[in-house]
Amino acid sequence: MTMAYAAHDRPAPPRETILSVVGLSLPQAFAVLSGADPEFPATSFADAYKQAFFQLNSDPGQGAPLFPGAREVIEALSQRSDVVLGLATGKSRRGVDRMLDLHRLEGVFATVQTADDHPSKPAPDMVFAAMAETGASAAATVLLGDTTFDMEMTRAAGAVPIGAGWGYHPADELSAAGAHIVLDEFAGFLPAIERLGEATT
């Protein structure tokens, strides 16, 4: 973000303001950051962000680490015959492919929905597409997300939102946005979905 703003000779907003738009697609994030200024060049800022992102990530020392406990939970769920894993993300397809390759997670997710193909969160289109591709019903679909946009998107799709309290938006905001429960750590996701399964049988 700092590099994108520098490319336009403007100071970047405070960190807290930037974190508030995590989860939105880039054009919409910059539209929000513009303060509804119709003259703000959101598309140009998005392009500068993408250039900076891939410049930084071309450095082997740079990378997007997984949250603590994420790999263990993903691996455990991928071994279950009653679970189908999917991604619904504000990232571009190129960014997702790089992340999956970086962490050797290719083929783990049965469906991958990105901002390249759908309206930005909180529109529910990505969740609808994921459910259609996997044949999952809304009642059997759970989304773990760390932003209020994730919670709103999931609720709009009729699925079950679970908040990741270790991410970018505070736990109280996730709850206010409709999270069924807000977890303190990634490992809590497994027992949470077990409880949900028991409650629906």
C-alpha positions as CSV (number, residue, x, y, z in Angstrom):
1,M,0.0,0.0,0.0
2,T,2.8,2.4,0.9
3,M,4.4,1.8,-2.6
4,A,1.1,2.3,-4.4
5,Y,0.5,5.6,-2.7
6,A,4.1,6.7,-3.2
7,A,3.7,5.9,-6.9
8,H,1.0,8.6,-6.9
9,D,2.9,11.0,-4.7
10,R,0.4,10.7,-1.9
11,P,0.9,9.7,1.7
12,A,-0.6,6.3,2.6
13,P,-3.5,6.2,5.1
14,P,-2.8,5.0,8.7
15,R,-2.2,1.2,9.1
16,E,-5.5,0.8,10.9
17,T,-7.4,2.4,8.0
18,I,-5.7,0.1,5.5
19,L,-6.4,-3.0,7.6
20,S,-10.1,-2.1,7.6
21,V,-10.4,-2.8,3.9
22,V,-8.5,-6.1,3.9
23,G,-10.8,-8.7,2.2
24,L,-12.2,-6.3,-0.5
25,S,-11.0,-6.5,-4.1
26,L,-8.4,-3.9,-4.9
27,P,-10.6,-1.4,-6.9
28,Q,-13.3,-1.5,-4.2
29,A,-10.7,-1.2,-1.4
30,F,-9.2,1.9,-3.0
31,A,-12.7,3.3,-3.6
32,V,-13.3,3.0,0.2
33,L,-9.9,4.5,1.0
34,S,-10.6,7.4,-1.3
35,G,-13.4,8.7,1.0
36,A,-15.9,8.5,-1.8
37,D,-13.9,11.0,-3.9
38,P,-15.2,10.5,-7.5
39,E,-12.0,11.8,-8.9
40,F,-9.8,9.3,-7.0
41,P,-7.9,7.1,-9.6
42,A,-8.8,3.8,-7.9
43,T,-7.9,1.7,-10.9
44,S,-4.5,3.3,-11.2
45,F,-3.9,2.7,-7.5
46,A,-4.9,-1.0,-7.9
47,D,-2.5,-1.4,-10.8
48,A,0.3,0.2,-8.8
49,Y,-0.5,-2.1,-5.8
50,K,-0.3,-5.2,-8.1
51,Q,3.0,-4.1,-9.5
52,A,4.4,-3.5,-6.0
53,F,3.0,-6.8,-4.7
54,F,4.6,-8.9,-7.4
55,Q,7.9,-6.9,-7.2
56,L,8.1,-7.7,-3.5
57,N,7.1,-11.3,-3.9
58,S,9.7,-11.9,-6.6
59,D,12.2,-11.7,-3.8
60,P,12.7,-15.3,-2.5
61,G,13.0,-14.0,1.0
62,Q,9.5,-12.5,0.8
63,G,6.3,-14.5,1.0
64,A,2.9,-14.8,2.5
65,P,3.1,-17.1,5.6
66,L,0.2,-19.2,6.7
67,F,-1.4,-18.4,10.0
68,P,-0.1,-20.5,12.8
69,G,-2.0,-23.8,12.9
70,A,-3.4,-23.4,9.4
71,R,-1.5,-26.2,7.7
72,E,-2.4,-28.7,10.4
73,V,-6.1,-27.9,10.1
74,I,-6.1,-27.9,6.3
75,E,-4.2,-31.3,6.2
76,A,-6.6,-32.8,8.8
77,L,-9.7,-31.7,6.9
78,S,-8.3,-32.8,3.5
79,Q,-8.1,-36.3,4.9
80,R,-11.8,-36.5,5.8
81,S,-14.3,-38.1,3.4
82,D,-17.1,-35.9,4.7
83,V,-15.4,-32.6,4.0
84,V,-14.8,-30.7,0.8
85,L,-12.4,-27.8,1.0
86,G,-12.7,-24.6,-1.0
87,L,-11.3,-21.0,-1.1
88,A,-13.3,-17.8,-1.6
89,T,-10.8,-14.9,-1.6
90,G,-10.4,-11.3,-2.6
91,K,-7.0,-12.2,-4.1
92,S,-6.4,-12.4,-7.8
93,R,-6.2,-15.9,-9.4
94,R,-2.5,-15.2,-10.0
95,G,-1.9,-14.4,-6.4
96,V,-3.8,-17.5,-5.2
97,D,-1.9,-19.7,-7.6
98,R,1.4,-18.3,-6.2
99,M,0.3,-18.8,-2.6
100,L,-0.8,-22.4,-3.3
101,D,2.4,-23.2,-5.0
102,L,4.5,-21.5,-2.3
103,H,2.9,-23.6,0.4
104,R,2.5,-26.8,-1.7
105,L,-1.3,-26.8,-1.4
106,E,-2.1,-27.4,-5.1
107,G,-5.0,-29.8,-5.5
108,V,-6.1,-29.5,-1.9
109,F,-9.1,-27.2,-2.6
110,A,-11.9,-28.6,-4.7
111,T,-13.0,-25.1,-5.6
112,V,-11.2,-21.8,-5.8
113,Q,-13.1,-18.6,-6.2
114,T,-11.3,-15.3,-6.7
115,A,-11.9,-11.6,-7.2
116,D,-11.0,-12.0,-10.9
117,D,-14.3,-13.8,-11.6
118,H,-16.7,-12.3,-9.1
119,P,-17.9,-9.1,-7.5
120,S,-16.0,-8.1,-4.4
121,K,-17.0,-9.3,-1.0
122,P,-19.4,-8.9,0.7
123,A,-21.4,-9.9,-2.4
124,P,-22.2,-13.7,-2.0
125,D,-21.3,-14.7,-5.5
126,M,-18.1,-16.5,-4.6
127,V,-19.8,-18.6,-2.0
128,F,-22.7,-19.4,-4.4
129,A,-20.2,-20.5,-7.1
130,A,-18.2,-22.6,-4.6
131,M,-21.4,-24.4,-3.5
132,A,-22.5,-25.0,-7.0
133,E,-19.1,-26.4,-8.0
134,T,-19.0,-28.8,-5.1
135,G,-22.7,-29.6,-4.8
136,A,-22.8,-28.4,-1.2
137,S,-25.9,-27.0,0.4
138,A,-25.9,-23.7,2.2
139,A,-26.7,-25.3,5.5
140,A,-23.7,-27.6,5.1
141,T,-21.3,-24.9,4.1
142,V,-19.1,-23.2,6.7
143,L,-16.8,-20.3,5.9
144,L,-13.9,-19.4,8.2
145,G,-12.9,-15.7,7.6
146,D,-11.1,-13.0,9.4
147,T,-13.0,-9.9,8.1
148,T,-16.4,-8.5,8.5
149,F,-16.8,-8.8,4.7
150,D,-16.3,-12.5,5.0
151,M,-19.1,-12.7,7.6
152,E,-21.5,-10.6,5.5
153,M,-20.7,-12.5,2.4
154,T,-21.4,-15.9,4.1
155,R,-24.6,-14.8,5.7
156,A,-25.8,-13.4,2.4
157,A,-25.2,-16.8,0.8
158,G,-27.2,-18.6,3.6
159,A,-24.1,-20.4,4.8
160,V,-22.5,-20.5,8.3
161,P,-19.9,-17.8,9.1
162,I,-17.1,-18.5,11.6
163,G,-14.8,-15.7,12.6
164,A,-11.0,-16.0,12.8
165,G,-10.2,-13.8,15.7
166,W,-6.5,-13.8,15.0
167,G,-6.8,-12.0,11.6
168,Y,-7.3,-8.4,10.4
169,H,-10.7,-7.4,11.9
170,P,-11.3,-7.4,15.7
171,A,-13.4,-10.2,17.2
172,D,-16.2,-7.9,18.3
173,E,-16.6,-6.6,14.8
174,L,-16.7,-10.2,13.4
175,S,-19.5,-11.0,15.9
176,A,-21.4,-7.8,15.0
177,A,-21.2,-8.8,11.4
178,G,-22.9,-12.1,12.1
179,A,-20.2,-14.6,13.0
180,H,-21.8,-17.8,14.4
181,I,-18.7,-18.0,16.7
182,V,-15.4,-16.3,16.8
183,L,-12.4,-18.5,17.4
184,D,-9.2,-17.6,19.2
185,E,-6.9,-20.0,17.3
186,F,-6.9,-22.0,14.1
187,A,-7.0,-25.3,16.0
188,G,-10.5,-24.4,17.3
189,F,-12.0,-24.7,13.8
190,L,-12.0,-28.5,14.0
191,P,-14.1,-28.9,17.2
192,A,-16.3,-26.0,16.0
193,I,-17.4,-27.7,12.9
194,E,-17.9,-31.0,14.8
195,R,-20.3,-29.1,17.1
196,L,-22.1,-27.7,14.2
197,G,-22.4,-31.1,12.7
198,E,-23.9,-32.5,15.9
199,A,-26.4,-29.6,16.1
200,T,-27.7,-30.3,12.6
201,T,-28.1,-34.1,12.9
